[in-house]
């Protein structure tokens, strides 16, 4: 089985010391990326660790595909206990960092402990440097990147950086890379901030030698030549369809369609796009560098989730306002989805939908925990009662844009996913939208009978996150191609994915998670029975992993 190689670099940020640890026995079984990081986290983070405490750890990992020149491989993984969900969580970012990370020769880099002073840590293939960073206290992401480039000749593509939100323990703070790409969901930026680490940079000349099968060339060629709407409009290309099927969350989830959709949809974003954008080695190029000539606002996006959270869900029908929200989130280091949804909750409470000036002020207040921003920085699950609004979250994570009240399998996925209401955990929406290709399509109505396919998709997405392979490779990947690319049986890969999901769930079980956490804030047909079908497929008892289901290598 194709897998990453190299040691685990363990960095004790409090002692400013490092240890290289041989993990060959794990890389050969867990591929890399999310699977490897989950296995390491399960072993090395105490089950009772405080997400913001020194016993929590952050793991950065890539996979074997980062040694290819194939499209869809410009991504990497970050894993730790989430301050937002209180469970083990992995987040995934694109951009250009992954190959710079791999050039250090490490399979995984771990941040442990916490520092008494703010640090920038420089990971190289032959040393690790600890740089005091007092002057960067409170710096935005662009300000930090400007410093690193001017003072250390370090490119944004070599960095992971937090903004003020991470320093101020905002529970949905992101870790930014390549300036505008985010390890977004779950607040791992707050974990990095709690460790008093402002940035980690990566460079070297010790990338592992991993032979990638030639099928990579065929996949890359198809990605380059395919005439796909996402190359023009990114993920926001689905917004019109979502609105047509009554599946676009609006006005803090109280409505499911938005009259002003044409002002924030794919065409509106494409109208502001001024060049192509992509990730490392990817010819699919689905990113969205946008600019408004009148105001000078320039950002990357918004993608569909952000156009929902800061657009329809906040009652905003101005694309430039959504672009500004997107830019502020990137600058402050905020997960744009959670920031937008939490602000939408406040707008609902104050009857202020569509107040764009207020939205932008709130983003600054949240990032700095000033005034009402201090309360909103806790996220919807912790603040909804004070605001007097419904709790639109699962396991503490607020909802993505793909509407589970219409796409019922996606709703089931939101309920049971270890990460909470996140669309990327299984990407089940992709088989329920009317645009799904015929061999993949599934009736969006109903939840019964979907558990088996949901389990398979969760397992496969865990494989992607371990490879590391972008989820948008789905139109170009088949079981045969997975087998050829990873040099093993497809079922072997799915088993790695299953182990990953099981380890996440078992870790969270030890923290008190059980079937009571697998719930939704709305009703779906036969949901409880479908959840039980899911448990049966997984071999779990009422949402709890029995010892018999744990991997033998634990």
C-alpha positions in Angstrom: 0.0 0.0 0.0 1.3 3.4 -1.0 2.1 5.4 2.1 4.2 8.3 3.4 7.6 7.9 5.0 9.6 9.7 7.6 9.8 10.3 11.3 7.5 12.1 13.7 9.0 15.4 14.7 7.8 16.1 18.2 8.2 19.8 19.3 7.9 20.7 22.9 7.2 24.4 22.5 7.6 25.1 26.2 11.0 23.6 26.5 12.0 24.6 22.9 13.2 21.1 22.3 12.6 18.4 19.7 12.6 14.7 19.4 12.6 12.5 16.2 10.5 9.4 16.6 10.4 6.4 14.3 6.9 5.8 13.2 7.5 3.4 10.2 5.2 0.8 11.8 2.4 3.3 11.7 2.9 4.9 8.3 2.8 1.6 6.6 -0.6 0.9 8.0 -2.2 4.4 8.0 -1.1 5.9 4.7 -0.4 9.4 6.1 -2.5 12.6 6.5 -5.6 12.3 8.7 -5.4 8.5 9.3 -1.8 8.8 10.6 -2.5 11.9 12.6 -5.6 10.3 14.2 -3.6 7.2 15.2 -0.9 9.3 16.7 -3.4 11.6 18.5 -5.2 8.6 19.9 -1.9 7.3 21.4 -0.3 10.6 22.4 -3.1 13.0 23.6 -4.6 12.1 27.0 -8.3 11.5 26.6 -9.1 14.1 29.3 -6.9 16.8 27.8 -8.2 20.4 27.8 -8.4 21.6 24.2 -6.7 24.8 25.2 -4.3 23.2 27.6 -0.7 22.1 27.2 -1.6 18.4 27.1 -3.5 18.8 23.8 -1.3 18.4 20.7 -1.5 19.5 17.1 -0.4 17.2 14.4 0.5 18.4 10.9 0.7 15.6 8.3 0.9 15.1 4.5 0.5 11.9 2.5 2.3 10.0 -0.2 0.5 11.8 -3.0 2.3 15.0 -2.2 5.3 13.3 -3.9 3.3 13.2 -7.2 2.7 15.8 -9.8 -1.0 14.9 -10.0 -3.8 17.4 -9.8 -5.9 17.4 -6.6 -2.9 16.7 -4.3 -2.1 20.2 -3.1 -3.6 19.6 0.4 -2.5 18.6 3.9 -4.0 17.7 7.3 -4.1 19.1 10.8 -5.4 17.2 13.8 -6.1 17.9 17.5 -8.8 18.3 20.1 -11.2 21.0 19.0 -12.1 23.8 21.3 -15.4 24.1 19.5 -16.6 20.5 19.5 -14.5 19.2 22.4 -13.7 16.1 20.3 -10.8 14.9 18.2 -11.0 16.7 14.9 -9.1 16.9 11.7 -9.1 19.9 9.4 -7.8 20.1 5.8 -6.2 22.9 3.8 -5.2 23.5 0.3 -2.7 25.9 -1.2 1.0 25.3 -1.6 2.2 24.3 1.8 2.0 20.5 1.5 5.1 20.0 -0.7 7.2 22.5 1.4 6.2 20.5 4.5 7.1 17.2 2.8 10.5 18.7 1.9 11.5 18.6 5.6 11.5 14.8 5.4 9.1 14.4 8.2 5.9 12.3 7.9 4.3 14.3 10.8 5.1 17.3 13.0 3.6 17.5 16.5 3.3 20.6 18.6 3.1 19.7 22.3 3.1 21.8 25.5 2.9 25.6 25.6 5.3 28.4 25.6 5.6 31.3 28.0 6.4 33.7 25.2 5.0 34.1 21.7 7.1 32.0 19.2 7.6 31.5 15.5 9.0 28.0 14.9 11.0 27.2 11.8 11.1 23.5 10.9 13.9 22.6 8.5 15.3 19.3 7.3 18.4 19.7 9.5 17.2 21.8 12.5 14.4 23.5 14.3 14.7 27.2 15.2 12.6 28.9 17.9 12.2 32.6 17.3 10.7 34.9 19.9 7.9 36.9 18.2 6.9 39.6 20.7 6.5 42.1 17.9 3.8 39.9 16.3 1.4 40.0 19.2 -2.0 40.8 17.8 -0.7 40.9 14.2 -3.1 39.9 11.4 -2.3 37.1 9.1 -1.1 39.5 6.3 1.0 41.4 8.8 2.7 38.2 10.0 3.4 37.1 6.5 4.8 40.4 5.6 7.2 40.2 8.5 8.3 36.6 7.6 8.9 37.5 4.0 10.8 40.8 4.8 12.8 39.6 7.8 13.3 35.9 7.1 12.8 35.5 3.3 10.0 33.0 4.0 7.2 32.7 1.4 3.5 32.5 2.5 3.5 29.0 0.9 5.9 27.8 3.6 3.8 28.9 6.5 1.1 28.1 8.9 -0.1 31.2 10.7 -2.7 32.3 13.2 -4.3 35.8 13.4 -5.7 37.7 16.4 -8.5 35.2 16.6 -6.1 32.3 17.4 -4.2 34.4 20.0 -7.5 35.4 21.6 -8.8 31.8 21.9 -11.8 32.3 19.6 -13.2 28.8 19.5 -13.5 28.8 15.7 -10.1 30.4 14.9 -8.4 29.0 11.9 -4.8 28.2 11.0 -4.0 30.0 7.7 -1.6 29.0 5.0 -0.6 30.5 1.6 -2.3 33.6 2.9 -5.9 32.7 2.1 -6.2 29.0 2.6 -7.5 27.7 5.9 -7.4 24.8 8.3 -10.8 26.2 9.1 -13.4 24.1 10.8 -13.2 23.3 14.5 -11.0 26.1 15.9 -7.5 24.5 15.7 -6.1 28.0 15.4 -7.1 28.5 19.0 -5.1 25.4 20.0 -2.1 26.9 18.3 -2.7 30.2 20.0 -3.0 28.5 23.4 0.5 27.1 22.8 1.6 30.6 22.2 2.8 29.8 18.6 2.2 32.5 16.1 3.5 30.6 13.1 5.3 27.5 12.0 7.3 27.5 8.8 8.6 24.6 6.8 11.4 24.1 4.3 14.1 21.7 3.3 15.6 19.5 0.7 14.8 16.1 2.1 11.5 15.1 0.5 10.9 11.4 0.5 11.4 9.3 -2.6 8.0 7.7 -3.2 7.3 6.1 -6.6 3.8 7.1 -7.7 2.1 4.9 -10.3 1.7 6.3 -13.8 -2.1 6.6 -13.5 -1.4 10.0 -12.0 -0.7 11.3 -15.5 -4.1 10.3 -16.8 -5.9 11.8 -13.9 -3.9 15.0 -14.2 -4.6 15.2 -18.0 -8.3 14.8 -17.4 -8.3 17.5 -14.8 -6.5 19.9 -17.1 -8.8 19.3 -20.1 -12.2 18.9 -18.6 -14.6 21.8 -19.1 -16.0 21.9 -15.6 -18.1 24.8 -14.2 -16.1 24.8 -11.0 -13.1 26.1 -13.0 -15.1 29.3 -13.5 -17.3 29.5 -10.4 -15.8 27.2 -7.8 -18.1 25.6 -5.3 -20.5 28.6 -5.4 -21.6 27.2 -8.8 -24.1 25.1 -6.9 -25.9 28.0 -5.2 -28.6 28.5 -7.8 -29.5 24.8 -7.8 -29.6 24.7 -4.0 -32.0 27.7 -4.0 -34.2 26.1 -6.6 -34.7 22.9 -4.6 -35.5 25.0 -1.4 -32.1 24.0 0.0 -30.3 27.3 0.7 -30.1 28.2 4.4 -31.2 31.8 4.8 -31.9 34.2 7.7 -30.2 32.0 10.3 -31.7 28.8 9.0 -35.3 30.0 9.4 -35.8 29.9 5.6 -34.5 27.7 2.9 -34.4 30.0 -0.2 -33.2 33.5 -0.8 -34.7 36.1 -3.1 -31.4 37.9 -3.5 -29.5 34.8 -4.6 -28.6 36.2 -8.1 -26.5 38.9 -6.3 -24.3 36.4 -4.5 -24.3 33.3 -6.7 -21.7 31.7 -9.0 -22.2 34.3 -11.8 -21.8 37.1 -9.3 -18.6 35.7 -8.0 -17.3 34.9 -11.5 -18.0 38.5 -12.5 -15.4 39.6 -9.8 -12.9 36.9 -10.7 -9.8 38.5 -12.2 -7.4 35.5 -12.7 -7.2 31.8 -12.2 -6.4 30.3 -8.8 -5.3 26.8 -7.9 -3.4 24.6 -5.4 0.0 23.0 -5.8 0.3 21.0 -9.1 -3.4 21.1 -9.7 -4.7 21.8 -13.2 -8.3 21.8 -12.1 -7.8 25.3 -10.8 -11.2 25.8 -9.1 -10.1 28.7 -6.8 -11.6 32.2 -7.0 -9.3 35.2 -6.8 -11.7 38.1 -6.9 -11.4 41.9 -6.9 -13.9 44.8 -6.8 -12.4 47.6 -8.7 -14.6 50.3 -7.1 -13.8 49.5 -3.5 -10.4 47.8 -4.0 -11.5 44.8 -2.0 -9.5 41.8 -3.1 -9.8 38.2 -1.7 -10.0 34.6 -2.7 -13.7 33.6 -2.9 -16.3 33.5 -1.6 -16.9 29.8 -1.9 -20.5 28.4 -1.5 -20.2 27.9 2.3 -19.1 31.5 2.8 -21.6 32.9 0.4 -24.3 31.1 2.5 -23.0 32.0 5.9 -22.2 35.7 5.2 -24.8 36.0 2.4 -28.1 34.3 2.5 -27.9 33.2 6.1 -27.1 36.8 7.2 -29.7 38.3 4.8 -27.0 39.9 2.7 -27.5 40.2 -1.1 -24.3 42.2 -1.9 -21.4 40.2 -3.3 -18.9 42.9 -2.4 -20.0 42.7 1.2 -19.5 39.0 1.2 -16.1 39.4 -0.3 -15.2 41.8 2.4 -16.4 39.4 5.1 -14.3 36.6 3.5 -11.2 38.9 3.4 -11.7 39.9 7.1 -12.0 36.3 8.2 -8.8 35.4 6.3 -7.0 38.4 7.8 -8.1 37.8 11.4 -7.8 34.0 11.1 -11.4 33.0 11.5 -13.3 30.0 10.1 -15.5 31.9 7.7 -18.3 29.4 8.0 -18.6 29.5 11.8 -18.0 33.2 11.9 -20.8 33.9 9.5 -23.3 31.5 11.1 -22.6 32.9 14.6 -23.1 36.4 13.4 -26.3 35.3 11.6 -27.5 34.1 15.1 -26.8 37.5 16.5 -28.5 39.2 13.6 -31.6 37.0 14.2 -31.6 37.9 17.9 -31.3 41.7 17.1 -33.5 41.7 14.0 -30.5 43.1 12.0 -30.4 40.9 8.9 -28.7 42.5 6.0 -26.7 45.1 8.1 -23.4 44.7 6.4 -21.6 47.4 8.4 -22.6 45.6 11.6 -21.4 42.3 10.2 -18.0 43.6 9.4 -17.7 45.3 12.8 -18.7 42.1 14.5 -15.9 40.2 12.8 -13.3 42.5 14.3 -14.9 42.3 17.7 -15.0 38.5 17.6 -11.4 38.3 16.6 -10.3 40.6 19.4 -13.0 39.3 21.9 -14.2 42.9 22.4 -17.7 43.7 23.7 -20.4 41.4 22.3 -17.6 39.7 20.3 -16.3 38.1 23.4 -19.6 36.2 23.7 -19.9 35.4 20.0 -16.3 34.0 20.0 -17.7 31.0 21.9 -19.7 29.8 19.0 -23.4 29.0 18.5 -23.6 26.0 20.7 -22.4 28.0 23.8 -24.1 31.3 23.0 -27.5 30.5 21.5 -29.4 30.5 24.9 -28.1 33.9 25.7 -29.1 35.2 22.3 -32.5 33.5 22.5 -32.1 31.6 19.2 -32.1 28.0 18.2 -29.0 25.9 18.4 -28.0 25.2 14.8 -25.1 23.0 15.5 -24.2 19.3 16.0 -21.6 18.4 18.5 -20.8 22.1 18.8 -20.1 22.6 15.0 -22.5 24.8 13.1 -24.0 23.7 9.8 -22.5 23.9 6.4 -24.6 25.1 3.4 -25.8 21.8 2.0 -29.3 21.6 3.4 -30.0 18.3 5.3 -33.7 19.2 5.5 -33.9 18.6 1.7 -30.9 16.2 1.2 -31.9 13.7 3.9 -28.8 11.5 3.6 -26.7 14.6 4.1 -28.8 15.3 7.2 -28.1 11.8 8.5 -24.4 12.4 7.8 -24.5 15.7 9.8 -26.1 13.8 12.8 -23.5 11.0 13.0 -20.3 12.6 11.8 -17.6 12.7 14.4 -16.8 16.2 13.4 -20.4 17.5 13.7 -22.4 19.3 11.0 -19.6 19.3 8.4 -20.4 18.6 4.8 -16.9 17.3 3.9 -16.9 14.4 6.3 -18.8 12.2 3.9 -19.7 14.6 1.1 -23.0 12.8 0.9 -24.7 15.8 -0.7 -22.8 15.0 -3.9 -25.0 11.9 -4.5 -28.3 13.6 -3.6 -28.3 16.8 -5.6 -30.3 16.5 -8.9 -27.0 17.2 -10.8 -25.4 14.0 -9.5 -24.3 11.7 -12.3 -26.6 8.8 -12.9 -24.4 6.0 -11.6 -23.9 8.0 -8.3 -27.4 9.5 -7.8 -29.5 8.7 -4.8 -33.1 9.9 -4.0 -32.6 12.7 -1.5 -35.9 11.8 0.2 -35.7 9.6 3.3 -32.9 8.3 5.6 -33.6 4.6 5.8 -31.3 2.3 3.7 -28.6 5.0 3.3 -26.4 4.0 6.2 -24.3 1.5 4.2 -23.5 4.0 1.5 -22.8 6.7 4.2 -20.3 4.4 6.0 -18.6 3.7 2.7 -18.4 7.4 1.8 -17.1 8.3 5.3 -14.4 5.7 4.9 -13.4 6.8 1.4 -13.3 10.5 2.4 -10.9 9.5 5.3 -8.7 7.8 2.7 -8.7 11.0 0.6 -7.7 13.0 3.7 -4.9 10.5 4.3 -3.6 10.4 0.7 -3.9 13.5 0.7 -6.4 13.8 -2.1 -8.8 16.7 -2.7 -12.5 15.8 -2.4 -13.1 17.4 -5.8 -11.2 14.5 -7.4 -14.4 12.5 -7.1 -15.4 12.8 -10.8 -12.0 11.4 -11.8 -11.5 8.6 -9.3 -12.9 5.1 -9.5 -12.3 2.0 -7.3 -9.9 0.8 -10.0 -8.0 4.0 -10.1 -7.7 4.0 -6.3 -6.3 0.5 -6.5 -3.8 1.5 -9.1 -2.8 4.7 -7.4 -2.3 3.2 -4.0 -1.1 -0.2 -5.2 -3.5 -2.2 -3.0 -7.1 -3.5 -3.0 -9.9 -0.9 -2.7 -11.3 -2.7 0.3 -7.9 -2.4 2.0 -8.1 1.3 1.6 -11.6 1.5 2.9 -10.5 -0.5 5.9 -7.9 2.3 6.7 -10.7 4.8 6.4 -12.9 2.7 8.7 -10.1 2.5 11.3 -9.7 6.3 11.2 -13.4 6.9 11.8 -13.4 4.3 14.6 -10.4 5.8 16.3 -12.0 9.3 16.2 -15.2 8.0 17.7 -13.4 5.9 20.3 -11.3 8.9 21.4 -14.5 11.0 21.7 -16.3 8.2 23.5 -13.6 8.5 26.2 -14.4 12.2 26.4 -18.1 11.4 27.1 -19.6 11.4 23.5 -22.3 8.8 22.9 -25.6 8.4 20.9 -27.1 11.5 22.6 -24.7 13.6 20.6 -25.8 12.1 17.3 -28.8 14.4 16.9 -30.2 17.2 14.7 -32.1 20.4 15.5 -34.8 19.3 13.1 -36.8 16.2 12.3 -36.1 13.8 9.4 -38.1 10.8 8.4 -37.1 7.7 10.4 -33.9 9.4 11.6 -33.5 7.3 14.8 -33.8 4.1 12.9 -31.4 5.3 10.3 -28.9 6.2 13.0 -29.3 2.7 14.4 -28.7 1.3 10.9 -25.5 3.3 10.9 -24.4 2.0 14.2 -25.0 -1.6 13.0 -22.9 -1.0 9.9 -20.1 0.3 12.0 -20.4 -2.4 14.7 -20.9 0.2 17.4 -23.1 -0.1 20.5 -25.4 3.0 20.8 -22.8 5.2 19.3 -20.0 3.7 21.4 -17.1 1.7 20.0 -16.6 -1.7 21.6 -13.1 -2.8 22.3 -13.5 -5.6 19.7 -13.7 -2.9 16.9 -10.4 -1.2 17.8 -7.4 -1.7 15.5 -5.1 -4.5 16.5 -2.1 -2.2 16.6 -3.3 -0.1 19.5 
